[in-house]
Amino acid sequence: MYLTGDIKKSFFNEHGKSDIDTGSPEGQVALFTFRIKHLTEHLKQNKKDLATQRSLVRLVGKRKKLLAYLKDKDIERYRSIIKKLNIRK
């Protein structure tokens, strides 16, 4: 699988507080962004894969909700994660 435990730990270590703090919004947004990019590449080659397309839409929605939460809670953390992951232009 493309997403192993070591890769997840590195995301949470880099963007969260620690590698075992999997509940931090920054770590979750980073993980969702990685998965979104992977699914987008998959859909470029497999245009008729509707299950993956549905999963991608759900992931984008989850990330959007987490970013809205983070924006309401602490705007500086929101701005830093947006800048690190280069999500919005």
C-alpha positions in Angstrom: 0.0 0.0 0.0 1.2 3.5 -0.7 0.5 4.7 2.9 2.5 2.8 5.5 2.8 3.4 9.2 6.2 5.0 8.8 4.8 7.6 6.3 1.9 8.4 8.6 4.3 8.9 11.5 6.5 11.2 9.5 3.5 13.4 8.5 2.3 13.6 12.1 5.9 14.3 13.3 6.5 17.0 10.8 3.1 18.8 10.9 1.7 17.8 14.3 3.1 18.0 17.8 4.6 14.5 17.8 4.5 11.2 15.8 2.0 9.7 18.2 -0.3 12.8 18.3 -2.6 11.6 15.4 -5.5 13.9 16.5 -3.9 17.2 15.7 -5.7 19.0 12.9 -2.5 20.0 11.2 -1.3 16.4 10.9 -4.7 15.2 9.7 -4.8 17.9 7.0 -1.3 17.0 5.9 -2.3 13.3 5.7 -5.5 14.1 3.8 -3.6 16.3 1.4 -1.2 13.5 0.6 -4.1 11.1 0.0 -5.9 13.7 -2.2 -2.8 14.1 -4.4 -2.5 10.3 -4.7 -6.1 9.8 -5.6 -6.0 12.7 -8.1 -3.1 11.1 -9.9 -5.0 7.8 -9.9 -8.1 9.4 -11.4 -6.0 11.1 -14.2 -5.2 7.6 -15.5 -8.5 5.9 -14.6 -11.2 8.4 -15.5 -14.1 6.0 -15.0 -13.3 4.9 -11.5 -16.3 6.3 -9.8 -15.6 4.7 -6.4 -12.3 6.5 -6.2 -13.9 9.7 -7.4 -16.5 9.5 -4.6 -13.7 8.8 -2.0 -11.8 11.9 -3.3 -14.8 14.1 -2.9 -15.3 12.8 0.7 -11.7 13.4 1.5 -11.8 17.0 0.2 -14.9 17.6 2.3 -13.2 16.3 5.4 -10.2 18.4 4.8 -12.4 21.4 4.2 -14.1 20.9 7.5 -10.9 20.5 9.4 -9.5 23.6 7.9 -12.6 25.6 8.8 -12.3 24.3 12.4 -8.7 25.3 12.5 -9.5 28.7 11.0 -12.1 29.4 13.7 -9.9 28.1 16.5 -6.5 29.6 15.7 -5.9 31.6 12.5 -2.1 31.6 12.8 -2.0 27.7 12.8 -4.4 27.8 9.8 -2.2 30.1 7.9 1.0 28.2 8.6 -0.5 24.8 7.5 -1.9 26.4 4.3 1.5 27.8 3.6 3.4 24.6 4.4 1.2 22.4 2.3 0.7 25.0 -0.5 -3.1 24.2 -0.6 -4.5 27.6 -1.5 -3.0 30.0 -4.0 
